[in-house]
Structures are given as C-alpha cells and as structure tokens.
Amino acid sequence: MAGQVIANPLGAFGLTTGASGNFQVVAPFYAAGAISANDLVAIAASVDTDTTAITVETLDVSDSLPERVIGVAKNATSAAGEAVEVVVYGYAVVNIGDTSPTLDDLVTLHASTDGAAAAVSPADATTIVGDQFGIFLGTEIGTTNTAAIWFSKL
C-alpha cells in the first residue's frame, strides 16, 4: 500500500469539513454574556478562590486588554451561564470584520469591531502594538467575514 493515495482523507475518517478534521485544543468555559461563534473571547471574571468558575466574554476592543484573550469561540451561546467551547490552540475560524487577511499574516485585534481579528503582514511586524494570536491560513472564507487561523498565544 506504500504507493496508495487517499483521495478523500476527510471522508476516509468519517469527517465532513476541514473544521472537524484539523487539529485544535478546545476547552469548555461558561459565558459571561452572549457570545457569537468565531469571536475572539477573553477572560471575564476575576478568580479569587478555587470555587470561582472562569467565565469568558466576547473581546471588547474598548477594554484594551489583549492579554485576556484566551481563544476563539467554536460555537455560539445566547445567555450568561451557558457553556461555550473555546479553541485555545490550533485551527479555528475567526470573525474578521472588514479585515482582508492573506496567508501568513499575523492575527491581531481589530481596532473597532468587538470579537474580530485583524491582520498584519509579517514584513510590518514592527508596527504591532500589543499581542498577536497566531497566523492566518489564507484569505477570507467566501464573503462570510471569517477566515481560518492557527490560534497560538505564547
């Protein structure tokens, strides 16, 4: 079988989309409020005891706290207290607002759209103010205002 090629690798493993087959580490959190799928999310609550649940919220760009970004919401939740899966490492689809990313652009925070990512070319890396959260794996997905990224906060 050494010369064989699997023509449909997703189907061979019973997967239907790249999002279900690409590597990602997902952690469950409780939502502090409404979160949309594909939003960058941030830690919302102060944890001062071992019984306090960590909650997350859609990143509010006016908070100017990029260090609290913990990942990308994989699913949507509609109310505080509901569970939301968050991609904390690996493949994710993220909201981009009006950003126009290309392959290998760095993922940063959108200047004016809550929960959205922006792109900075690696050649312009010296202009980044604040954190970056991985790289874009391509351009916008159709006209969905979303793009695939490799989320990595190191």
C-alpha positions in Angstrom: 0.0 0.0 0.0 3.0 2.3 0.0 2.1 3.9 -3.2 -1.6 4.5 -2.4 -3.1 7.9 -2.1 -6.3 8.6 -0.2 -8.3 10.8 -2.5 -10.8 11.9 0.2 -8.9 12.0 3.6 -11.8 13.6 5.4 -14.3 11.1 4.2 -11.9 8.2 5.0 -12.1 9.2 8.7 -15.8 10.0 8.6 -15.3 13.8 8.7 -17.3 16.2 6.5 -15.4 19.5 6.9 -11.9 20.7 7.4 -13.1 22.3 10.7 -13.9 18.9 12.1 -10.6 17.3 10.9 -8.0 19.9 11.6 -6.1 19.8 14.9 -7.4 22.0 17.7 -7.4 22.1 21.5 -10.9 23.0 22.8 -11.7 24.0 26.4 -15.2 24.5 27.8 -16.0 27.7 29.6 -19.1 29.5 31.0 -20.2 32.6 29.1 -20.5 35.8 31.0 -22.9 37.0 28.3 -23.9 36.5 24.7 -21.0 35.2 22.5 -21.1 34.7 18.8 -19.5 31.8 17.0 -16.0 32.7 15.8 -15.5 35.6 18.2 -12.2 36.2 19.9 -13.0 35.7 23.6 -11.4 37.0 26.7 -11.4 36.0 30.4 -14.2 37.9 32.0 -14.2 37.2 35.8 -11.7 37.7 38.5 -10.8 34.3 40.0 -10.1 34.8 43.7 -11.0 31.3 45.1 -10.7 27.8 43.9 -14.6 27.6 43.7 -14.9 30.5 41.2 -15.7 29.5 37.7 -13.7 31.2 35.0 -16.1 32.9 32.6 -15.4 34.3 29.1 -16.9 37.1 27.0 -16.6 38.5 23.5 -13.4 40.6 23.5 -14.4 44.3 23.9 -11.9 46.4 21.9 -12.5 49.4 24.2 -11.2 47.3 27.2 -7.7 47.3 25.6 -6.8 44.1 27.4 -5.4 41.8 24.7 -3.6 39.8 27.4 -7.0 38.4 28.4 -7.7 36.9 25.0 -7.9 33.1 25.6 -9.2 31.8 22.3 -11.9 31.7 19.6 -15.5 30.7 20.3 -16.2 27.5 18.4 -20.0 27.7 19.0 -22.4 30.4 19.9 -24.2 30.8 23.2 -27.1 33.1 23.9 -27.1 33.7 27.6 -24.8 34.2 30.6 -24.0 30.9 32.3 -24.2 28.7 29.2 -21.3 26.6 28.2 -19.2 27.7 25.2 -16.4 25.7 23.6 -13.3 27.8 23.0 -10.4 26.9 20.7 -7.4 27.6 22.9 -4.8 26.3 20.4 -4.8 25.2 16.8 -7.1 25.5 13.8 -10.0 28.0 14.2 -12.3 30.1 12.1 -12.4 33.7 13.4 -14.5 36.8 12.7 -12.5 39.4 10.8 -14.9 42.3 10.2 -13.6 44.3 7.3 -10.1 42.9 7.5 -8.5 41.4 4.3 -6.0 38.8 5.5 -3.6 36.8 3.4 -1.7 33.6 4.1 0.9 34.1 6.9 -0.4 37.5 8.1 -0.2 37.8 11.9 -3.5 37.7 13.9 -4.1 40.8 16.0 -7.1 42.6 17.4 -9.5 44.5 15.2 -9.4 48.2 16.0 -13.1 48.8 16.1 -15.1 45.5 15.9 -15.6 43.6 19.2 -14.5 39.9 18.9 -12.9 40.3 15.5 -9.3 39.8 14.4 -7.2 42.0 12.2 -4.2 41.1 10.1 -0.7 42.5 10.0 1.9 41.4 7.4 5.0 39.8 8.9 7.0 42.4 7.0 5.3 45.1 9.0 5.7 43.2 12.4 7.5 46.2 14.0 4.2 48.1 13.8 2.3 45.7 16.0 1.2 47.3 19.3 0.1 44.6 21.8 -0.3 40.9 21.4 -0.6 38.6 18.3 -2.5 35.4 18.4 -1.2 33.2 15.6 -1.3 33.4 11.8 -3.9 33.5 9.1 -4.0 30.3 7.0 -5.5 32.1 3.9 -7.9 34.8 2.8 -11.5 35.5 3.8 -13.8 32.4 3.5 -16.1 33.5 0.6 -17.9 36.6 1.8 -18.5 35.4 5.4 -16.3 38.0 7.2 -14.4 35.0 8.7 -11.0 33.4 8.0 -9.1 30.4 9.0 -6.3 30.9 11.5 -3.8 28.9 13.6 -4.5 30.2 17.1 -1.5 30.3 19.3 -1.0 32.5 22.2 2.6 32.1 23.5 
